[in-house]
Amino acid sequence: MRDISCKLLVIGAGPGGYVCAIRAGQLGIDTVLVEGNKLGGTCLNIGCIRSKALIHAADEFSRVTHFASGGSLLGISLAAPQLDLARTMQWKDGVVGRLTGGVAALLKKANVKIVTGWARFRDGKTVEVETEIGVQVVRAEQVVIATGSKAVELSALPFGGPVISSTEALALNAVPRRLAVLGAGYIGLELGTAFAKMGAAVTVIEALPRILPQYDAELTRPVAEHLQALGITVLTGAKGQELTQAKDGLVVEQADGSRVTIEIDKVLVAVGRSPATEGWDLEAIDLDMDGPFIHVDDRCRTSMRGVYAIGDVTGEPMLAHRASAQGEMVAEIVAGKRRAWDRTCIPAICFTDPEIVVAGLTPEAAKAAHIDIISDVFPFRANGRALTLESSAGFVRMVARADNHLLLGIQGVGAAISELSAAFSLAIEMGARLEDVTGTIFAHPTLGEGMLEAALKTLGHAIHI
Ligand SMILES: Cc1cc2nc3c(=O)[nH]c(=O)nc-3n(C[C@H](O)[C@H](O)[C@H](O)COP(=O)(O)OP(=O)(O)OC[C@H]3O[C@@H](n4cnc5c(N)ncnc54)[C@H](O)[C@@H]3O)c2cc1C
């Protein structure tokens, strides 16, 4: 096979790598993208899109089940619904297929050459790709490492048999009757909630004292309350230890040190993700590391000249939109544009029920940074649109500098609040002040009015509360 030479080689076609390759192609850079698995990476194939599709299906099933139970105040009643999870998964695969097909078309339009196979570094400018028809050598002037991350495995509960990662959970063809979820981070809670809505008896086991430990308790309280309403058992301060011999029980050490056995059909281990730094001869290029992650500067340059790294492999927050923003920036740098990472805000969303959005600094983070702040919340129970949607739990919270009212953070929890994340991020990134928000007309009746009212309330003159 003849060697390929190119200006830019991107390794990994997740939202970091494929966005980088498309932008590079648009800028006329001769680009090769190597992917060992499927275009779209974790995000499209086993992460964001699959999980949100499953969450939507679970929400729909839960809604009609609620109608069938006679519990709806809307006067809607139904016969008991059935769920055919295999068909749900087929539909979900169709959504994923449409998106990955779209990525392939966009790469083609941008003249990016795709090489399918696993890349290994020979040196900082050369990789060998194991393709189906042999080893393809690719030489490049510049290289972008976008190899992503993988699910953390517990040595006492290795994947296999009833012990699954999010990848297998998103491909189940039947709802497990009894599901234990290890880890109450966003992945564990999103999937645990979806399976509970589809009829599984779910137990969530979290080693730390509360769910979603990276978020403040004020934000997570409505989620904790709803988990309880859904009948999900949450054991905090507890650790999953091992399977019973018959593999139908999970031994759990509880907060007080006592051990209980929970009956299970599946155990979903969702205790975090680690950077994918193995299997491609990182040693051959000996890059500086930040703990387990590849160290990068504000231009995503690694310690080796001409080698960049983007996305999950470079650290937290491991989110698709951060990877894409880094990818777009690196493509422009390679094209000779002056770019550096200057973003103030990387929003994070938990697609739990209700949803949580965190953009910018929380009050705790601002105080920890010794910034004098003003902050207040507006509850959705005083928002007309929330009431018409039967979802009055939650609030929007503003965090602003006390001296000039510059917005430092906007957070919220509530049904469908994920769609407000764009407005939150835009306001922070554009350097808006509370008065810029209150000087904007928000359409009525919308959940977005919660943002306006939260700004008014922080200034001391909310109208609707
Ligand atoms: C269940 C789940 C739900 C998630 N939900 C969200 C969400 O709602 N929002 C959000 O922002 N993020 C979410 N994430 C995280 C998100 O998927 C990642 O942050 C994102 O995919 C990272 O993008 P990336 O480009 O860095 O890497 P990845 O998407 O992991 O892509 C890396 C690619 O590199 C390929 N690769 C690795 N090594 C090689 C090699 N040697 N040769 C060739 N190819 C290689 C891999 O096959 C993979 O396709 C979720 C993740 C999971 C698991």
The ligand as a MOL file (V3000), in Angstrom:
LIG
                    3D

  0  0  0     0  0            999 V3000
M  V30 BEGIN CTAB
M  V30 COUNTS 53 58 0 0 0
M  V30 BEGIN ATOM
M  V30 1 C -23.5380 7.6310 27.8520 0
M  V30 2 C -22.8510 8.9490 27.5470 0
M  V30 3 C -23.6210 10.0890 27.4540 0
M  V30 4 C -23.0020 11.2990 27.1470 0
M  V30 5 N -23.7960 12.4210 27.0730 0
M  V30 6 C -23.2300 13.6030 26.7670 0
M  V30 7 C -24.0280 14.7820 26.6120 0
M  V30 8 O -25.2560 14.7460 26.7600 0
M  V30 9 N -23.4060 15.9410 26.2810 0
M  V30 10 C -22.0500 16.0140 26.1010 0
M  V30 11 O -21.5400 17.1060 25.7900 0
M  V30 12 N -21.2670 14.9290 26.2600 0
M  V30 13 C -21.8230 13.7300 26.5740 0
M  V30 14 N -21.0290 12.6210 26.6830 0
M  V30 15 C -19.5670 12.7920 26.5380 0
M  V30 16 C -19.1810 12.9100 25.0600 0
M  V30 17 O -19.6340 11.7690 24.3650 0
M  V30 18 C -17.6780 13.0790 24.9270 0
M  V30 19 O -17.2680 14.1900 25.7070 0
M  V30 20 C -17.2700 13.3170 23.4960 0
M  V30 21 O -17.6790 12.2670 22.6530 0
M  V30 22 C -15.7520 13.5040 23.4000 0
M  V30 23 O -15.3930 13.7070 22.0790 0
M  V30 24 P -13.9290 13.3260 21.5580 0
M  V30 25 O -13.9070 13.7450 20.1240 0
M  V30 26 O -12.9130 13.8670 22.4720 0
M  V30 27 O -13.8170 11.7390 21.6820 0
M  V30 28 P -14.7600 10.5220 21.2840 0
M  V30 29 O -16.1360 10.9350 20.9650 0
M  V30 30 O -14.5620 9.5150 22.3600 0
M  V30 31 O -14.1280 10.0040 19.9330 0
M  V30 32 C -12.8460 9.4610 19.8790 0
M  V30 33 C -12.7590 8.5960 18.6370 0
M  V30 34 O -11.4060 8.2350 18.4440 0
M  V30 35 C -11.3500 6.9060 17.9580 0
M  V30 36 N -10.0170 6.3980 18.2470 0
M  V30 37 C -9.4330 6.2400 19.4590 0
M  V30 38 N -8.1710 5.7760 19.3110 0
M  V30 39 C -7.9620 5.6280 17.9970 0
M  V30 40 C -6.8590 5.1850 17.2320 0
M  V30 41 N -5.7260 4.8070 17.8060 0
M  V30 42 N -6.9930 5.1270 15.8940 0
M  V30 43 C -8.1470 5.4880 15.2860 0
M  V30 44 N -9.2170 5.9350 15.9630 0
M  V30 45 C -9.1270 6.0110 17.3020 0
M  V30 46 C -12.4610 6.2040 18.7330 0
M  V30 47 O -12.8710 5.0230 18.0550 0
M  V30 48 C -13.5330 7.2840 18.7600 0
M  V30 49 O -14.4250 7.1590 17.6690 0
M  V30 50 C -21.6020 11.3780 26.9540 0
M  V30 51 C -20.8250 10.2220 27.0390 0
M  V30 52 C -21.4400 9.0160 27.3280 0
M  V30 53 C -20.5860 7.7770 27.4080 0
M  V30 END ATOM
M  V30 BEGIN BOND
M  V30 1 1 1 2
M  V30 2 1 2 3
M  V30 3 2 2 52
M  V30 4 2 3 4
M  V30 5 1 4 5
M  V30 6 1 4 50
M  V30 7 2 5 6
M  V30 8 1 6 7
M  V30 9 1 6 13
M  V30 10 2 7 8
M  V30 11 1 7 9
M  V30 12 1 9 10
M  V30 13 2 10 11
M  V30 14 1 10 12
M  V30 15 2 12 13
M  V30 16 1 13 14
M  V30 17 1 14 15
M  V30 18 1 14 50
M  V30 19 1 15 16
M  V30 20 1 16 17
M  V30 21 1 16 18
M  V30 22 1 18 19
M  V30 23 1 18 20
M  V30 24 1 20 21
M  V30 25 1 20 22
M  V30 26 1 22 23
M  V30 27 1 23 24
M  V30 28 2 24 25
M  V30 29 1 24 26
M  V30 30 1 24 27
M  V30 31 1 27 28
M  V30 32 2 28 29
M  V30 33 1 28 30
M  V30 34 1 28 31
M  V30 35 1 31 32
M  V30 36 1 32 33
M  V30 37 1 33 34
M  V30 38 1 33 48
M  V30 39 1 34 35
M  V30 40 1 35 36
M  V30 41 1 35 46
M  V30 42 1 36 37
M  V30 43 1 36 45
M  V30 44 2 37 38
M  V30 45 1 38 39
M  V30 46 1 39 40
M  V30 47 2 39 45
M  V30 48 1 40 41
M  V30 49 2 40 42
M  V30 50 1 42 43
M  V30 51 2 43 44
M  V30 52 1 44 45
M  V30 53 1 46 47
M  V30 54 1 46 48
M  V30 55 1 48 49
M  V30 56 2 50 51
M  V30 57 1 51 52
M  V30 58 1 52 53
M  V30 END BOND
M  V30 END CTAB
M  END
